[in-house]
């Protein structure tokens, strides 16, 4: 096909080319720290947007488009946030915001914290409340064993300890 018939993007169309970030269909439960992090990111994005607004530099325009895209997402997540106070969770069972120490069927111990989707970071031990791991842990009590259904194979986890920050 000849390049003569291909529409080239206008220089001003940079922001319009950014599709919105998909938003989860699940309720947006957040811990107090998770909501504070979203608000902090919102403030930083507003600063970034303000810095890039008047610039004619193409890199600044691209940065502005990215910031505006992320800002739409973060704003929506703040507006739909359902804060959950860990101190009001039942202390004897695993719920939202819980820090759960477990031992797997090989004797390895790990601690996980059940958090909102935007706060999840498996490397830091923070798992989304909609994850298979969190669903397996939810409602369990110390001394109980749960089955974590994983693509790599099921794993038994014994609940050793349940804590809530602020509780």
VMD Tcl script that draws the C-alpha trace (Angstrom):
set ca {
  {0.00 0.00 0.00}
  {1.28 3.44 -0.85}
  {2.27 5.72 2.04}
  {0.34 8.47 0.25}
  {-2.91 7.09 1.68}
  {-1.80 6.65 5.30}
  {-3.02 9.37 7.67}
  {-0.15 10.77 9.71}
  {-0.99 11.84 13.27}
  {-1.18 15.53 14.01}
  {1.33 16.88 16.52}
  {-1.57 17.92 18.78}
  {-3.18 14.46 18.72}
  {-0.71 12.95 21.20}
  {-3.08 13.09 24.18}
  {-6.00 11.69 22.18}
  {-4.02 8.56 21.28}
  {-3.88 7.31 24.88}
  {-6.63 4.77 25.66}
  {-7.93 4.71 29.21}
  {-6.45 2.23 31.66}
  {-8.98 -0.55 32.24}
  {-10.75 -0.35 35.60}
  {-11.48 -3.48 37.60}
  {-15.11 -4.56 37.87}
  {-14.60 -5.48 41.57}
  {-15.53 -3.15 44.44}
  {-12.61 -0.82 45.13}
  {-11.81 -1.73 48.74}
  {-8.74 0.11 50.03}
  {-6.68 0.16 53.19}
  {-5.98 3.57 54.75}
  {-2.40 3.32 53.39}
  {-3.69 2.35 49.94}
  {-6.00 5.37 49.80}
  {-3.18 7.67 51.00}
  {-0.93 6.26 48.24}
  {-3.59 6.95 45.59}
  {-4.00 10.51 46.86}
  {-0.21 11.01 46.85}
  {0.03 9.72 43.29}
  {-2.83 12.04 42.28}
  {-0.96 15.06 43.68}
  {2.27 14.04 41.91}
  {0.42 13.57 38.61}
  {-1.19 17.01 38.96}
  {2.28 18.53 39.47}
  {3.59 16.66 36.42}
  {0.63 17.84 34.35}
  {1.14 21.46 35.44}
  {4.86 21.33 34.49}
  {4.17 19.90 31.03}
  {1.07 21.94 30.11}
  {2.64 24.97 28.45}
  {5.52 23.18 26.78}
  {5.89 22.76 23.04}
  {8.52 20.03 23.44}
  {7.32 16.67 22.05}
  {8.71 14.74 25.06}
  {6.73 17.00 27.38}
  {3.60 16.44 25.28}
  {4.08 12.68 25.53}
  {4.67 12.96 29.29}
  {1.50 15.07 29.56}
  {-0.53 12.47 27.66}
  {0.75 9.69 29.93}
  {0.12 11.77 33.06}
  {-3.42 12.66 31.95}
  {-4.18 9.01 31.19}
  {-2.93 7.86 34.60}
  {-4.65 10.82 36.28}
  {-8.03 9.75 34.85}
  {-7.46 6.26 36.27}
  {-6.27 7.42 39.70}
  {-9.11 9.97 40.00}
  {-11.66 7.26 39.22}
  {-10.07 4.91 41.78}
  {-10.15 7.61 44.50}
  {-13.78 8.44 43.71}
  {-14.81 4.77 43.85}
  {-12.71 3.90 46.92}
  {-14.37 2.00 49.75}
  {-12.07 2.50 52.76}
  {-11.85 -0.45 55.14}
  {-10.59 0.11 58.68}
  {-8.45 -2.89 59.67}
  {-9.19 -2.18 63.34}
  {-12.85 -3.04 62.70}
  {-12.12 -6.45 61.18}
  {-12.72 -9.60 63.24}
  {-9.32 -10.14 64.90}
  {-9.68 -13.92 65.08}
  {-10.06 -14.53 61.35}
  {-8.47 -13.45 58.07}
  {-10.19 -10.49 56.45}
  {-9.36 -7.43 54.39}
  {-6.23 -5.68 55.68}
  {-5.00 -8.73 57.62}
  {-1.34 -9.63 57.88}
  {-1.30 -13.42 57.78}
  {1.69 -15.58 58.63}
  {1.45 -19.01 57.02}
  {3.52 -22.17 56.69}
  {3.25 -24.10 53.43}
  {3.31 -27.87 53.04}
  {7.12 -27.73 52.74}
  {7.47 -25.86 56.04}
  {8.36 -22.49 54.47}
  {6.91 -19.52 56.31}
  {5.65 -16.35 54.64}
  {3.62 -13.34 55.66}
  {1.02 -11.84 53.36}
  {-1.12 -8.76 53.73}
  {-4.53 -8.66 52.06}
  {-5.00 -5.28 50.37}
  {-6.89 -3.52 47.58}
  {-6.07 -4.16 43.93}
  {-4.09 -0.94 43.45}
  {-1.96 -1.60 46.53}
  {-1.07 -5.21 45.65}
  {2.65 -5.96 45.33}
  {3.51 -9.64 45.62}
  {7.24 -8.89 46.04}
  {6.32 -6.97 49.21}
  {3.90 -9.69 50.35}
  {0.81 -7.60 49.56}
  {-1.89 -9.60 47.75}
  {-5.09 -8.31 46.24}
  {-8.24 -9.35 48.04}
  {-9.54 -10.83 44.76}
  {-6.47 -13.04 44.22}
  {-6.75 -16.82 44.59}
  {-4.41 -16.66 47.61}
  {-6.51 -14.05 49.44}
  {-9.71 -15.93 48.63}
  {-8.18 -19.11 50.08}
  {-7.13 -17.29 53.28}
  {-10.33 -15.27 53.82}
  {-12.24 -16.36 56.89}
  {-9.55 -18.78 58.13}
  {-8.45 -18.82 61.77}
  {-5.14 -19.54 63.46}
  {-4.37 -23.27 63.37}
  {-6.54 -23.96 60.33}
  {-5.21 -25.26 57.03}
  {-6.47 -23.88 53.71}
  {-5.91 -24.99 50.13}
  {-4.45 -22.37 47.80}
  {-5.49 -23.37 44.27}
  {-2.73 -22.33 41.86}
  {-1.99 -23.03 38.19}
  {1.29 -24.61 39.34}
  {-0.62 -26.97 41.64}
  {-2.52 -26.74 44.88}
  {-0.64 -25.83 48.04}
  {-1.66 -26.31 51.66}
  {-1.14 -23.34 53.96}
  {-1.40 -23.48 57.74}
  {-2.46 -20.20 59.37}
  {0.11 -19.38 62.08}
  {-0.77 -15.79 62.96}
  {-3.28 -13.06 62.06}
  {-2.63 -9.38 62.79}
  {-4.24 -6.11 61.77}
  {-2.35 -2.80 61.67}
  {-4.11 -0.24 63.80}
  {-6.06 -2.96 65.64}
}
mol new
graphics top color blue
foreach p $ca { graphics top sphere $p radius 0.5 }
foreach p [lrange $ca 0 end-1] q [lrange $ca 1 end] { graphics top cylinder $p $q radius 0.2 }
display resetview
